[in-house]
Amino acid sequence: MRYAGLLVMPAGFILSIAALVLFPAPGTRTAFVLCGLAVEALGLGVATRGAARR
């Protein structure tokens, strides 16, 4: 599971960067960036939880 979390974290980062580039409206951009940050946080949680179980 630790490796799955490490793969999800860059996906959240790419999602946040793509939102900044693709969405012109500030509300939509902010919502998408927050979702990207949430994906990063979930990936970090999965990675640390997997490391703690070892």
C-alpha positions in Angstrom: 0.0 0.0 0.0 2.9 2.3 0.6 3.8 2.3 -3.0 0.2 3.1 -4.1 0.3 6.2 -1.8 3.6 7.3 -3.3 2.0 7.0 -6.8 -1.1 8.9 -5.8 0.8 11.9 -4.4 2.2 13.1 -7.8 -1.2 12.6 -9.4 -2.6 15.2 -6.9 0.2 17.6 -7.7 -0.3 17.2 -11.5 -4.1 17.7 -10.9 -3.4 21.0 -9.1 -1.0 22.3 -11.7 -3.4 21.3 -14.5 -6.2 23.2 -12.8 -4.1 26.4 -12.7 -3.4 26.1 -16.4 -6.8 24.9 -17.7 -9.4 26.8 -15.7 -9.8 30.5 -16.2 -12.5 31.1 -13.6 -11.1 31.5 -10.1 -13.9 29.5 -8.4 -13.5 26.5 -10.5 -9.7 26.7 -10.3 -9.8 27.0 -6.5 -12.1 24.0 -6.2 -9.9 21.9 -8.5 -6.7 22.9 -6.6 -8.3 21.9 -3.3 -9.3 18.6 -4.7 -5.7 18.1 -5.9 -4.4 18.9 -2.5 -6.9 16.5 -0.9 -5.6 13.7 -3.3 -2.1 14.5 -2.2 -3.1 14.3 1.5 -4.8 11.0 0.9 -1.7 9.7 -0.8 0.5 10.8 2.0 -1.9 9.2 4.5 -1.8 5.9 2.6 2.0 6.1 2.3 2.6 6.8 6.0 0.0 4.2 7.1 1.7 1.6 5.0 5.1 2.5 6.4 3.8 2.3 10.0 2.6 -1.2 9.5 6.0 -2.6 8.5 
